[in-house]
Amino acid sequence: MEKLAQEIRISVRGLERGMYVSRLDRPWLDTPFPLEGVSLKTEGDIEKLQRTCSYVYIDTQRGIGPDLRFLEFSEDPLMRSAKGQEELDALRKTNWTVTSDLQSEVKLAKEAHRTLQAGIAEVMGDLKEGRHLDLQKLKDGVEAMVDSIVRNPSAFTWLMEIKRRDDYHYQHALSCAIWSAAFGRHLGLEQQDLRNLALGGLLCDVGKTQMPIELLAKPIPLTESEAHLVHQHVEHSLRIVGKTKGLPINIIEMVATHHERHNGSGYPLGLKGLEIPIYGRIMGLVDSYDAMTCVRPYAASRSPHKAVAELYERRGSLFQPELVEQFIQTCGIYPTGTLVELSSGEVGVVTAVHSLKRLRPTVMLLLDENKKPLAEFDMVDLTVSELDKHGAPLTVKSGLPSGAYGIDTHDLFLD
């Protein structure tokens, strides 16, 4: 079967040999190329396009993919649903601003994090023992977490990254709550709606407490019949939340639909596009992102940078394009907690992202240009610091895998 095209719009500055250019920002007849579609085999091909176009579309099924630094979000009407965008616009009730610096907020966030962890542990224990879901045990933690995220979303997402453990299912619930609230803040939702999103993130997989632990912890891919059993966790979750009084309908919708997908390939109902409730779409995106970046029993984790790239490639197929673009503005091309190397050779960890300047995060420098540990960590905001100490342009050169150069981010900001 012929593969479907997967087009990504990039600046011509990001063209490389091995890419397949499927569309231009102008008619092909206005260019030196005789055919509609070209495989870039020489530097000459690249130079011709750079002289002619500002951006192009590359087909990642027929050639190599792009460096994320050169992505340009598409305005193509074929990819963008006016109704979907209107729905997102209608969510915005406020514009939040950062009111607390990172180091001050981390101290407050740590206490909220401990409260929420204790609440989740108690609730999960109750459910495993057959007791009812007690929302009151989660309420204080959720409210404290949302208050922190409203003040400065970077603090809680930072804590989430450096406190990850091998217990995937436990940490995944907490991470989904954090990302859901941070994403909702970016979208402009009001505080009570952020609490609902966070609570929905915690509850989406509670049905897994009713499943055999050996199935959930299996270190190799599941068989078809085993996967079918795991898919039934949605039904189990709905049974649990259905017995819980006072849950808003949008939380129940999150639980029911967070595994549905934009192209109808999800489960359990095979819903498509805007048939999936907006909170379900938000949670589906957050759930997938965090699953990719967590250590799972059956799969290695991806770096946040690579997970963002995969979400972007799947926009329009698995996920609503407008929602993917907004989520990337929330977490950045280089999300909080990502190790990066700067053009100066220095290495650091991203501590904050800027929605309007996704390629210029705030970075805590850990290693100097010779990859030697710095005596004192230094914060550099790339939206402000445009040049390095030699007067050269200062940019993020690349994302690095977790643990690069022996760096353990768990030791940072924990005192």
Secondary structure, DSSP 4 states (H G I P E B T S, - for coil): -PPPP-EEEEEGGG--TT-EEEEESS-GGGSS-SSSSEE--SHHHHHHHHHH-SEEEEETTTSPPPPGGGB-----TTT--HHHHHHHHHH--------S-HHHHHHHHHHHHHHHHHHHHHHHHHHHTTPPP-THHHHHHHHHHHHHHHH-HHHHHHHHHHT--S-HHHHHHHHHHHHHHHHHHHHT--HHHHHHHHHHHHHTTGGGGGS-HHHHT-SSPPPHHHHHHHHTHHHHHHHHHHTSTT--HHHHHHHHHTT--TTS--SSS---GGGS-HHHHHHHHHHHHHHHHS-BTTBPPPPHHHHHHHHHHTBTTTB-HHHHHHHHHHH-SS-TT-EEEETTS-EEEEEE--TT-TT--EEEEEE-TTSPEEEEEEEEETTT--B-TTSSB--EEEEE-TTGGG--GGGSS--
